[in-house]
Amino acid sequence: MNWKGVMPAVTTKFTAQDELDLVMFRTNLEAQMAAGVDGIILGGTLGEASTLLDEEKRVLVRSAVEIADGRVPVVINVAEQTTKAAILAAQRAQEDGAKGLMMLPPMRYKADARETVTYFEAVARSTDLPIMVYNNPVDYGIEVTLEMFDQLLKNENIQAVKESTRDLSNVTRIKNAFDDRLKILCGVDTLALESLLMGADGWVAGLVCAYPEETVTIFRLAKAGFVDEAVALYRWFMPLLELDINSKLVQNIKLAEVATGIGTETVRAPRLPLVGEERAQVLDIINTAMKNRPSLVAEKEKLNA
């Protein structure tokens, strides 16, 4: 498992009958891989994980593994309330063909540092799968500090962090403390380019669900040293990226997927599709971006030169 590059946190597709839409799921995953993403992450916030049944998560992993067919690794998010449930989720993921785990700290209960470290370590010892710690204290209330990572990295399969603290300087702090032992993937779309330029190894992206080529191109431009070109594309992308830092990010991004033809706006209750002024505002952002969507020809020529 190489924790680098662009890894879309894909949305979960549903039919009008509230069943998994595996046809559109395949359409989106094929678009991601055609654009050159480096992995597929299932069951995150964007994947409406809290609404999924355990068996549905297993179906998604098995389906993604079959669709990917070895082209990219499939990663499943683990967001559980108990250590026992997290260990079981990790075991099922491995059985179903996942190549890695993205793990949140314990859900609901606000564990202290000792409890959080013990939780991650117990799961790490229970599986051979490599683990990326999802560090998002803004949304989930628990921060995994550098001191905690110092303990966690004694476990060889804890290898990466999805850095979502919103503190850009954390990229430098992590690099100073652990060098390449802890891979860093930015988890906040609106800080992605800045994080990459400061040394982040990858990007767990949201708007990539609708715009895979643009996302991959920004990453590759940044890593190839074409900073001006990356900045220009990022500026076009920013109004769309801001749709990800919103409580309605799932509905927002699914509307964007409709605009690019690789998704539907169907969500699972209690979420509901956007309506009224809220919907109009999001569509205005999407429509403006689509009218001004760059061709990427020049950028790809530079990358291929």
N, C-alpha and C positions, 0 to 999 in steps of 0.2 A: 504494500500500500504506500503510494507516494502522496504525501499530503502537500500537494502543490497544484497550482493552476486554478481554473474556474470550475467550481462544483455547484451546480444549481440545486437549491432547496426547492424541489419541484412541488407544484400544487397537486392535490388529489382530485382526479376528475370523477364527477358523479353524473348519473343519468337523471332524467326528470322523475324517475321512480325511486330515487335515493339509493341506487345501487352503484357500485364501482363501474366507471366507464372506462373499460380497459382498451377500447378502440381509440378514444382520444388520448388516453394515457400513452399508448404506443406512438401516436402521431407526434406528441410533444417530445417524447424521449428521442425519437429518431431525428427531430429537428435539432435537439441539443447536441447529439453526437455528430451530426453533419456539420455543425458549427465548430466542433473541436473541443468540447468541454472535456474535463479530465476526470470526472466522476459524477455520480448521481446520488443525491441525498434525499431519502424518503422520510415522511412522517415528522417533519419539523412543524414550526408554527404555521408556515405557509401551506403545509400539507394537511392542515386541520387535524393534527394528531389527536387532540383531546376528544374528538368526535368519532374516532375510528374504533371499531371493534378489534380485538386482538387477532381474530381470524382474518379480518380485512387487511391488517398490517402484513400478515404472512402472505396473503395473496399478492399484495403490492410488491413485496420483496421477490417472491418467486417470479412474478411477471416481469419485473425490471431485469432480473438476472437473465431471464430467457431472451428478452428484447436486446439487452446489451451484448449478449453472446461473447463475452470476454473482451469487448472493445474498451470498456471502462469499468472500474469497480463500482459496486452498489453499496451504499452506506445507509444504515437505518438509524434514526434518532431513538434514543432511550430516554423517556421522561416518565418516571414512575414514582410512586409515593413510598414504596418500601424497597429495601435492599433485596428481599426475596423476589419481588416482582421484577426488579431490574436484572437480576441474575437469570431468571427464567427468560426474559426478553432477549438477553444476549445469547443464550443457548439456542433459542428458536431462530434468531437471526443467522447464527452460524449454520444451523441445519438447513436453512432455506437458501443459502448461497451468498449471503452478504459478505463483503470483504472488509468491512470496518463498521465501527459504531461512532455515532455522535452522542455524547451523554450530557444531559443536564444534571445539576445537583438534585437532591430529593425534592419532590414537588409538595406543595402545600405547607408541610412543616418546615419552618425556617431553621435548618440545622446549623449548629455552630461549626467552627473550623475543624475541630477534631472529628465530629460526626460526619462532616462532608468528606474529609479525606478518607475516613474509614469506609464510607459508602463507595467511593470510586475504587478504592483498593480491593474491596471485596468482589466487585464486578470484574476488575482487571484480572484477579486471580482465578476467576471462574471460566475464563474464555481465552482462546488463542487470538481472538480478533484484536487488531489495533484500535485504539480509542482516541478520539478527538474530544476534549472537554469543551463544552459549550458554556462560555463564561459571559453571562448576560445578567448582571445584577440589577440593571435598570428595569427589566421586565419580570425577572424571576426572584429578585430579592436576596440572592446569595452571591457574594463575590469570591472567586477563587484567586487568592492573593499569590504573590511570588513566593512567599514562605510556604504556602500550601503546595504550590507546584514543585518546590524543592523536595518535598516529601514524596509527592506523587510520581516524580520522574524516576524514583527507585524501581518502579514497575516498568519493565521494558516496553510493554504494549501500550502504555500511555505516552502518546507521541506528538500530539498536536493540540492546539487550542483554537476554537472559533472565538476570535476576539471581538466581543460586542459590548465592551464597557463604555464605549463612546469617548474614551480617553486616548487620543491618538498617540500620546507619548508612551503608552504601554508597549507599543511595538518596539521602541528602542530599549525600554527597560527589560523586556523579555529577551531580546537579542543580547544585551549586555550580561544578563544573568545566566542564560542557558545556551547561547550561540545557536547551533543548528539542532541541538538535542530536542528542543520543543519547536515544532513547526507552527507558524502563525498563519491563519486564514482569517481575513477580515470578514466580519459578519454583519457589517452595517453598510448598506449600499452607498450612502452619501459620504462615507469616509474611505471608500475603496481605493481610489487612485492615490490619495494621500498615504494610505497604509502601504500600498505596494511600493511607492517611491521611498518609503522609510524602511523597507526591507521585508515586508510581509511576503510569505511564500505563495499565498493563494487568496481566493475570494469565494466565500460561500454566498452566492448571489441570489437575489430575489427577482428583480426585473429581467434577469436572464430567462425566466420562464416564458416571457413574451419576446425578448430581444436577445437571443443567444449569440448571433453573429457580432452585434455591437459590443456585447460584454466581453466575449473572447478577444475581440480586436483591441479593446482598451487594455486588457491584461497583457497581450503580446507586445503592443507598442511600448507600454511602460517597461517591460522586462528587456526589450531590445534597445532601450535608450532613446526612443523617439518620443520624447516627453512632450514637445509642443503639439505633436499630432494627437497624442493621448489626451492632452488637456482640452483640445478643441472638441474632440468627440465626447469627452466627459461633460463639457459645458452643454452640449446639445442634450445629453442624457439626463442631466440633473433634475429637471422638473418631473421626469418619469421616476427617477430614483427616489424622490421624496414621497412618492406614493407608498413606498415600503416602510417608512417610519410614521405609521399611522395605525390607529386601532382597527381600521377597516382594510388593512393591507391585503388580506385575502381577496376581498371583493374587488379592490382596486386592480390588483395584478391579474385577476381572472378577466376583468374587462379589457385589459391590455392584451391578454392572450387572444381574445375574440378579435381584436383589431388586426392582429398579425396572423390569424387563421390557424392557431395551434392550441386552441382551448375553448372552453365554454365558460359562461359566468355562473353556472350552477354551483351553489354552495350547500352545505349541510346545516340544517337548523340546529341550534338557534340562530346561526347566521342567516341573513336574508340578502338577496341582491339589492344593490343600491337603487334608490328612487329619488325623484324630485330634484331639488337644487344640488344636493350632494352628488347625485349621479351626473348631473349636467356639468358640474365643476370638474369631475374626474375625466369625463369624456372630452371636455375642452382641452385639458392637458394632453390627453392621448392624441386627439385629432390634430392639434398643433404640431406635436412631435412627428406624426405620420406625414404631414404636409412637408416638413423640413427634414425628413429622414435622409441621412447621408448615404451615398452609394457604396462607400468603403473601398472603391476601386483603387484610389491612390494609396490608401493606407495598406491594402494588401500587397500592392506592388512594392512598396518599401520593405514590407516584412519578407517578401519572397525574393528580394534582390540579392 
